Amino acid sequence: MVLTGTIVNAALIVIGTLLGLLFHRIPERMKETVTAAIGLAVVLLGVQMGMKSENFLIVIGSLVIGAALGEWWKLDEKLNEVGYQLERRLGGKSKSSIAEGFITATLIFVIGAMAVIGALDSGLRGDHDVLYTKGLIDGFTALVLSSTLGIGVMFSAVPVLLYQGAIALLAIQIMKFIPESLMDDFILEMTATGGVMIVAIGLNLVGITRIRVANLLPGILMVAVIVSILHIVQ
């Protein structure tokens, strides 16, 4: 089935979150240190992703234009509102905990080449190995994140399911219209641009910054636009 890999990925996020919630009684000092460790590891992951760019001007341009659009559309506020709605429905006392867990986990799980490549493999070749691997990584990350950020992490399984599922279902149609070289360039620069966002997430987790990472998301769309323009010009 085309969606098998995506469903397994989302299920492992839920399972990881539930396991993480079992360890919510971890001492506060330990939670702070664990969160900082996760943040540092996420920064390293983002740096590795960012270094994959073959034209960093695309990354810079995409992030600058994307940030302007994100602030204009107030994406961060809207995503936080989704988290607050979940908080109210669940009767939570902390207004920000579920929102923070939901946004942080969603950005970590959705941004990256594995999500796109894995979904394309599922749709085009029925090969789910990449998404199975991503699911294991996401599940472990969800376990650790939920032990500090709470149940909001679990709700990130929904955008993962919708995002990767849509790519898998549309994969055959996408490849009919998009040249392979263009797709390769897009995945490469999208990975690098996403890597910068991942670094920002890591810095936020460590507590060094409070960057509104969600407002950078239109940068992914701008990567597609800029790469397509360069492909046509060349």
NORWO-V794246 format. One record per pair of residues at least 12 apart in sequence whose ideal C-beta (glycine too) atoms are under 10 Angstrom apart, sorted by sequence separation. I is the first residue (numbers start at 1). J is the second residue. If there is no record, write none. Layout:
I,J
I,J
This chain:
83,95
84,96
86,98
87,99
118,130
119,131
141,153
142,154
199,211
200,212
201,213
83,96
85,98
86,99
117,130
118,131
200,213
83,97
84,98
85,99
116,130
117,131
118,132
142,156
197,211
199,213
80,95
83,98
84,99
86,101
87,102
115,130
118,133
119,134
142,157
198,213
201,216
80,96
82,98
83,99
86,102
114,130
115,131
118,134
197,213
200,216
82,99
83,100
113,130
114,131
117,134
118,135
196,213
197,214
81,99
83,101
84,102
138,156
80,99
83,102
114,133
115,134
138,157
197,216
79,99
80,100
82,102
83,103
114,134
196,216
197,217
82,103
113,134
114,135
80,102
112,134
138,160
194,216
197,219
79,102
80,103
83,106
114,137
115,138
193,216
194,217
196,219
197,220
79,103
82,106
114,138
109,134
112,137
135,160
194,219
109,135
134,160
193,219
194,220
76,103
79,106
193,220
79,107
109,137
110,138
108,137
109,138
131,160
190,219
193,222
194,223
108,138
134,164
190,220
193,223
189,220
190,221
192,223
109,141
191,223
105,138
108,141
109,142
131,164
190,223
193,226
108,142
186,220
189,223
190,224
188,223
189,224
105,141
109,145
187,223
105,142
108,145
131,168
186,223
189,226
190,227
185,223
186,224
189,227
188,227
105,145
128,168
186,226
187,227
101,142
104,145
105,146
123,164
186,227
189,230
122,164
123,165
126,168
182,224
185,227
186,228
122,165
123,166
184,227
185,228
101,145
104,148
105,149
109,153
119,163
120,164
123,167
124,168
183,227
100,145
101,146
104,149
108,153
115,160
119,164
122,167
123,168
182,227
185,230
186,231
103,149
106,152
110,156
118,164
119,165
122,168
123,169
125,171
178,224
182,228
185,231
101,148
102,149
105,152
106,153
109,156
116,163
119,166
120,167
121,168
122,169
123,170
124,171
100,148
101,149
102,150
104,152
105,153
108,156
109,157
115,163
116,164
119,167
120,168
123,171
124,172
182,230
100,149
101,150
102,151
103,152
104,153
105,154
106,155
107,156
110,159
115,164
118,167
119,168
122,171
123,172
182,231
99,149
100,150
101,151
102,152
105,155
106,156
109,159
110,160
114,164
117,167
118,168
119,169
120,170
121,171
123,173
124,174
178,228
181,231
182,232
97,148
98,149
101,152
102,153
105,156
106,157
109,160
116,167
119,170
120,171
123,174
124,175
97,149
98,150
100,152
101,153
102,154
103,155
104,156
105,157
106,158
107,159
110,162
111,163
115,167
119,171
120,172
123,175
179,231
96,149
97,150
98,151
99,152
100,153
101,154
102,155
103,156
106,159
110,163
178,231
181,234
97,151
98,152
101,155
102,156
105,159
106,160
109,163
110,164
120,174
97,152
98,153
101,156
105,160
109,164
116,171
120,175
94,150
96,152
98,154
99,155
102,158
149,205
98,155
102,159
106,163
148,205
92,150
92,151
90,150
92,152
145,205
52,113
90,151
42,104
46,108
49,111
90,152
45,108
49,112
87,150
120,183
49,113
87,151
39,104
42,107
46,111
86,151
87,152
90,155
38,104
42,108
46,112
86,152
117,183
45,112
116,183
120,187
86,154
83,152
86,155
38,108
82,152
116,186
117,187
116,187
83,155
82,155
113,187
116,190
117,191
113,188
115,190
116,191
82,158
82,159
113,190
114,191
112,190
113,191
116,194
111,190
112,191
113,192
115,194
79,159
111,191
113,194
111,193
112,194
113,195
111,194
112,195
17,101
110,194
111,195
111,196
112,197
111,197
112,198
107,194
111,198
17,105
16,105
108,197
107,197
108,198
111,201
107,198
13,105
45,137
107,200
108,201
107,201
108,202
13,109
45,141
105,201
104,201
107,204
108,205
103,201
10,109
42,141
9,109
41,141
104,204
103,204
104,205
111,213
38,141
41,144
42,145
100,204
116,220
9,114
100,205
108,213
111,216
9,115
38,144
107,213
111,217
37,144
38,145
107,214
110,217
106,214
111,219
6,115
9,118
35,144
38,147
103,212
104,213
107,216
111,220
9,119
34,144
35,145
38,148
103,213
104,214
107,217
110,220
34,145
38,149
103,214
106,217
6,118
35,147
36,148
5,118
6,119
9,122
34,147
35,148
5,119
34,148
35,149
3,119
5,121
6,122
31,147
32,148
2,119
5,122
6,123
30,147
31,148
4,122
5,123
30,148
31,149
3,122
9,128
12,131
16,135
20,139
2,122
3,123
8,128
12,132
15,135
16,136
19,139
20,140
23,143
28,148
1,122
2,123
5,126
7,128
9,130
10,131
16,137
19,140
20,141
22,143
23,144
26,147
2,124
4,126
5,127
6,128
9,131
12,134
13,135
16,138
17,139
20,142
21,143
24,146
25,147
26,148
5,128
8,131
9,132
12,135
16,139
19,142
20,143
23,146
24,147
2,126
4,128
5,129
7,131
8,132
9,133
11,135
12,136
15,139
16,140
17,141
18,142
19,143
20,144
22,146
23,147
24,148
1,126
3,128
5,130
6,131
9,134
10,135
12,137
13,138
14,139
16,141
17,142
18,143
19,144
20,145
21,146
22,147
23,148
2,128
5,131
8,134
9,135
12,138
13,139
16,142
17,143
20,146
21,147
24,150
1,128
4,131
5,132
8,135
9,136
12,139
15,142
16,143
19,146
20,147
24,151
58,185
62,189
66,193
3,131
4,132
5,133
6,134
7,135
8,136
9,137
10,138
11,139
12,140
13,141
14,142
15,143
16,144
17,145
18,146
19,147
20,148
58,186
62,190
5,134
6,135
9,138
12,141
13,142
16,145
17,146
20,149
21,150
5,135
9,139
12,142
13,143
16,146
17,147
20,150
21,151
55,185
58,188
59,189
62,192
63,193
8,139
12,143
16,147
20,151
54,185
58,189
59,190
62,193
66,197
13,145
17,149
21,153
58,190
59,191
61,193
80,212
13,146
17,150
18,151
20,153
21,154
55,188
56,189
59,192
60,193
63,196
79,212
17,151
20,154
54,188
55,189
58,192
59,193
62,196
63,197
79,213
80,214
17,152
52,187
53,188
54,189
58,193
59,194
76,211
77,212
79,214
17,153
18,154
52,188
53,189
56,192
59,195
60,196
76,212
78,214
79,215
16,153
17,154
52,189
53,190
55,192
56,193
59,196
63,200
75,212
76,213
77,214
16,154
17,155
52,190
53,191
54,192
74,212
75,213
76,214
77,215
79,217
14,153
15,154
17,156
52,191
53,192
75,214
76,215
13,153
14,154
17,157
51,191
52,192
53,193
56,196
74,214
75,215
76,216
13,154
14,155
16,157
49,190
50,191
51,192
71,212
73,214
74,215
75,216
76,217
13,155
14,156
15,157
49,191
50,192
52,194
53,195
70,212
73,215
75,217
13,156
14,157
48,191
49,192
50,193
52,195
53,196
70,213
72,215
75,218
10,154
13,157
14,158
49,193
50,194
51,195
67,211
70,214
71,215
73,217
12,157
13,158
49,194
50,195
67,212
70,215
71,216
73,218
10,156
11,157
46,192
49,195
50,196
67,213
69,215
70,216
72,218
10,157
13,160
48,195
49,196
50,197
68,215
69,216
70,217
71,218
9,157
10,158
12,160
13,161
46,194
47,195
49,197
50,198
67,215
69,217
70,218
10,159
46,195
47,196
49,198
50,199
66,215
67,216
69,218
70,219
7,157
10,160
11,161
45,195
46,196
48,198
49,199
66,216
67,217
68,218
69,219
9,160
10,161
46,197
47,198
48,199
66,217
67,218
68,219
9,161
10,162
46,198
47,199
64,216
66,218
67,219
69,221
45,198
46,199
63,216
65,218
66,219
69,222
6,160
7,161
10,164
44,198
45,199
46,200
62,216
65,219
66,220
68,222
6,161
9,164
10,165
43,198
44,199
46,201
47,202
63,218
64,219
66,221
67,222
6,162
9,165
42,198
43,199
45,201
46,202
62,218
63,219
65,221
66,222
6,163
7,164
42,199
43,200
45,202
46,203
62,219
63,220
65,222
66,223
3,161
6,164
7,165
42,200
43,201
44,202
61,219
62,220
64,222
65,223
5,164
6,165
42,201
43,202
60,219
62,221
63,222
66,225
5,165
6,166
42,202
43,203
59,219
62,222
63,223
65,225
3,164
6,167
41,202
42,203
61,222
62,223
65,226
3,165
6,168
39,201
40,202
42,204
43,205
61,223
62,224
2,165
5,168
6,169
38,201
39,202
40,203
42,205
43,206
59,222
62,225
4,168
38,202
39,203
41,205
42,206
58,222
59,223
61,225
62,226
3,168
39,204
40,205
43,208
58,223
61,226
62,227
2,168
3,169
36,202
39,205
40,206
1,168
2,169
38,205
39,206
59,226
37,205
38,206
39,207
58,226
2,171
36,205
37,206
39,208
57,226
58,227
2,172
35,205
36,206
35,206
36,207
55,226
35,207
36,208
55,227
58,230
57,230
32,207
55,230
